[in-house]
Structure formats: C-alpha cells, structure tokens
Amino acid sequence: MSELPNENVPEPINLDAHRARRDDTSQPETDSAGVAVPLSAGEVERMDTAYEVALDDTDPGAGKVLVPVDTPGLAVPVTPGERLPIIPVHLLPQNLRATVRRAVARSGHVAAFHAVRSPWYGAKLTWFAGRGFARLVRNQLAWWWVPNSFALEQKAADGNELKEWEKIHRELKRTRLWRGGVLAAQNIGLAVSAPIALNSAPPAAVALAGAGLVAAAAHYGRPAGQTLVGTAVVAPRFRKLNSDIVLRAYYAAGLGKPDKTDQEVRFGSQMSRDARNTGSQVLVDLPYGKGWSDVSGSREKIASGLDVHVNQVFLTPDKTSSRRHTLFVADRDPLAVPVGRTSLLDCKRRSIWKAFVIGRDERDAPVKLSLMWNSLLVGAQPRKGKTYFARLLALYAALDPNVRLIVVDGKNSPDWLAFKKVAYRIVFGTHPNPNTDDPIETFRAILDEILAHIDHVNSILTTLPVELCPEGKLTEELHNDPRYPDLHVLVLVMEEFQVYFETEDQAVNKEIAAKLSRIQAVGPSAGVIIESSSQKPSGVGAGDVARLFNRYRDNHTLRFALKCGNRVVSEAILGGDAYQEGFDAATLPVGDEYRGVGYLYGASDATPTVRTELADATDADKILTAARVLRERLGLLSGMAAGEEMQRASRDVLADILTVMGADTAAHWDTIAGRLADQMPEQYDGTTPDAISAQARGLNVSSVNVKRDGATRKGAKADDIRAAINRRAGTTG
C-alpha cells in the first residue's frame, strides 16, 4: 500500500493517551462518558480516513473528539432488542459540529484529489469516447453485413449444395438490404436533426446533451476492468512499524533489557515494506547470548507486543548470525487468504522434471516443488487438507504422459477413484472390496514389480554410453526418448500408507516394510518417486516392523505438515530438527479458512508456511480426463488404465536374490537363503542354500567362490545375476 504525499499525511493518533484517559477510573462515571478530549484537526481527519496508525507517537493537539465508552467501569452492555436512538449519536447537537467538520474535510480531500487529476481524466474520457464511437460503428457494420454469413455460404459450397447456397445468398441479400435501409434512415435522421437541434436548443441543453453522449460513448468504449477516475481514500488499514513499537515488543517478550547496553536489541536494516507490499519487515539483532531458539519460542509474545495477531508475525533466521533474524509483520492474516484453484486446470502437458507451483507463502510469493529425486511425506489431522495436497501432486504427475503413476489408497475413499483413468496400477484398502478384490496381495505384487523395474532400469543404464547417461542415473532425455520405453519415471502415491504396516499377518507387514524401505533407498536413481501421506506417522507396528516403519518415515527427503494434534506428531512428520528451528505444525491455526496450510520442510533452506492451491473432486476429474486423452493420443496409456488385468506373478528368484543382497556385490548361498527365508517367508520359508543355488544355476547364474567375512564359500555375484536377468529379457549387459 502506498502512502499519501507528506503534505497530506495527517498527524498520528495518540491512542495510548486515549486509552489512559479512557481507563482512568478516578474520574466520575457521569463525567467520563461522552467527554470531549482535545485533539488536533489532523487527528479528527485521521480517525475517519486514517489507515496507517502509529500507535506509540504522542502528539496531543487542540481539536475535540468523543472518547468511546468502552472501559470496564463505564461500558453499558447492548442487549438484543434494545431500541436504537431516534437521532444518531453523531448528529446530536453536541456532536454535529465535529461530524460536519469531518465530512467537509473528507469531501475536500476527495475533491482536491480528483481536481489535480482532472487533465488525465479528460484525456482518458476522450480516448474512451473515441473507442466507444469506433466500436459502435464497427458493431453496426457487422450487424448490417450479418455475422457468420460467409460461414453459412461456405458450408453450403463445401457440401456442393447449390440450391442451399442460392437460398442462403438470396436471404442474406434481402437481410442486408433491409438492415442497410434501417442504418441509412438512422444516419439521414441524424444528419437532418443534429443541425436543427444545435441551432434551436439552448446552449446549456446542447452542452449537457453533448456531455451525456460523450460519457455514454466513453462508458461503451472503456476497456474491461478500467474506470475513468481513481480512488481518493484507500480502505484497508495495516500496522505501520517503527523502531519503538518493535523494541517494545521484543523487550516485553524478554529478549533483551533496554537499561543495559550489552542487552539491547538492535536493528540490522531499516524498516521497510516488503517487495509485494503485503507487510513490513526489518532485520533484528538480538543481544549476545540470545539466538534463534529464544526468538522462535517467543513469537506469540512478540505479536502481543506489536498488538497484532500471531498469524501476522513471521520470523526467518539469517545465515550470517545465530542472533540475527528477519521480522515480517503482515498487514492482515495472510494464511486466511485462499490461493484459489490450481493452475493445473489449464490441462496442459507438464514435465515431472520441472518444479511446479503448489501454493503461496506467507508473503504471497509462489512456492515451487520439484518431485524428481525426492520422496515426500505428508501428514496432518483428518480434514486439514492432507488428501487434497497429496492428490494435487499426483495430478501434476498425471499430466506428464511418460510417467507411470501407481496409486495405493489405504483408506479406500472416493478421493482417488478418478485416478483409474490414468493409473498404471491402483489399489484400494486392505480388505477385499468392490474396487480391489485382494488389496494386500495386489500391493505385494506391485512392490515386486517396482523392485524388478528398478533392477531392469539400472541394468539398462549400465549399458548406455556416458554421453547418454553421464551420471549413471535416469535423465530427462532418456525419460522422453521413445527408443527406451522402459526408462520412464515411476511415481508411487500412497494414502494412509501406515495401514500396510498393520495388516493381520506380521510376516506380510515385515515383507512390505522391507520392500518399501528398499525401494526408497535404491529407487531415486532409477526414477522412482514416492509420495506418502498419513495421519498416524508414529507408533506403528512392533519389533522389526516398527523399526522399518520409522526408517521408511524418516528417510523421506521432503516433508509437508499441515495442522497436527500435538508436538509429537509434528516432530514425527517434520523431524526433530524442524522443531528445534521453531516449526511446530501443532501451532498452525485452526479453522476452515486455514485448511491446506502447512510447513514445507527440506525443499530449500527456507521453510515456508504454504497455502496450497485447491483441486476439488470436480477439478481432479477434469484434469485426469485430459491426462488420459493426452496419453491415448501419444499411445502411452498402459497398465490398469488401459484395461490390463494384473496377475500375481510367480516368484522371480533372480529378482528376489538381488533384493535381499541389497548393496552387497556378492554373497554366499547360505547367506542368500537365510535372507530370503527371513524377508520373504511366505515364499522361501524352509529353503536351503543348495535349493537356491540350483535354481540360480538353472537360470545361467554361475556359482563362484566368494570371500566374505573372512570365509571363502560358494555363492553368487550381483553382476552375474543382473547379466542373467538381461539375457532373459533380451537385452545385452
């Protein structure tokens, strides 16, 4: 918000003095209510049109204004049904002079404001009137010539319908002849009547009529959204910071002592408006010995000292010093301002390799998020916007036709049903339901498929020249190259993923936990992206399952926490470091207007408070419909979306051996057999080293001497297993 020129800025109101007088209970009640107190004329004007209020300046004047009767001792409660005064208070005899003075001053300001700008208004009026006249002539000519007439004749001509064309042509000629006559009569009438009216009518009437016609033409010709005159008084009011207000707030919060030189709060910059003109900011230096943890825990006290709501106060640490930070005070609560509907509604093609806007931060700056090479954990209480945000990211991935999207909805809700249009694989719930016959078995098959995909992608990448694969991992060029249909990005989206760690079968829980952890560890280089959301990010499972769950949760590179129930849940989502830095999702505001507000942690050095864009069920369906059409046009629709039925495949022993070998380059057969029995007991419980060796050798994997842990025994090399997989797939490796 821009300020008025200095000569027009009225004197600031001394509200502290007002409050002191108002709260002075030593005065008799009958003498305090409605008493006129001295104020300057500038203060009187300020109370009517002031929108930047310096609360701590003292400048009593000589004018008079009524003090509101709102002190505890003097307040008179207003009850429903109470009769309003017949004559408004501001029109009572004792108040009439001040009321008239304020009205005259306001009207004078508005008149002077527009008088100064009158030459510009005249130029705009002339330009708009010219545009209006040209638009009127153009529209009349278009009406005379009959809009779309050429299209009608051309359609008949294209269809070789001569009779229809002649009929249309005759009808158009008759219509144009009649409309031409109407316009000719109009113009002749104007040509005859205008001179007569100019000569016979009084000059005042002619001037008035001319002004009306010009005004009408200007209104008709003005561009959409533009007005002729500006606004003389700006309505929104906001807190204008000064050094005294800030120092008062920090000292009241216990962050320094003004009477001790070494404990003074100082400033590292001047007070200024932020670049988007949404608030005021200043760089603050705390006393030596005070740091970020001190100020981050005092945000509410600082807000109280500034006399604003805590949602308007934002603190950002500074990299140059632990005792330095930026204080930003928004004009109004920015988190309660909705961002609006998602930009994905344009339904244009997107690239998973590009960062995209997910919302806006507390300063109304766009917040972008890149999904590539990252895994994202989303957590919140129910009905705080968690599913909407997770779905927004999945919608973005769906608009990249080369992405294979896998959706696993643990809560079996309608929120994800529309993704059947594009999902390569999709699972609903944990128990048989109309959407998925056997969810757990299907999910296990999907995990095996993802692991096999990772191994297959890595085996292809190892065969590519450095020019195509310079860093040994998937690239955007390979992802979009039709010569490599298997080198695509795979996005796994899991809603309420914790339910798959708490099935009725502990062995299945352990298997799922182990495979998800492995996918998370080795998947990024192969282009596998994981997005997990949960309202229960801790206390899941027991024993190894709990350990694997915590490892899986903690290894997400990005975190987004919306409103949480308590600090423990917030820490489980954001991590302990985030809380130490002052980010606690349990302190986020409550209310419908704050749905979709959360902390984005790990995406950059800053941790913005994000107001996410919205895509409701209707918007999601529209976007997914467009995504499906795009995939069909490019021949990239596959998996369940293309009608392929997924069957639980027989065990691929080579892929399973690679899975349990992990990062080992080689392992003994007894070690491999033990890991298989431990991690996949439903398939390999009771297996022996000889049995595993025989199966592997039957698939052309050599049994070689392996020296591990000081012992040399028969085993297998990971490279030999990958080579066998490549030969079986028909690729060289």
Disulfide bonds with the S-S distance in Angstrom:
none
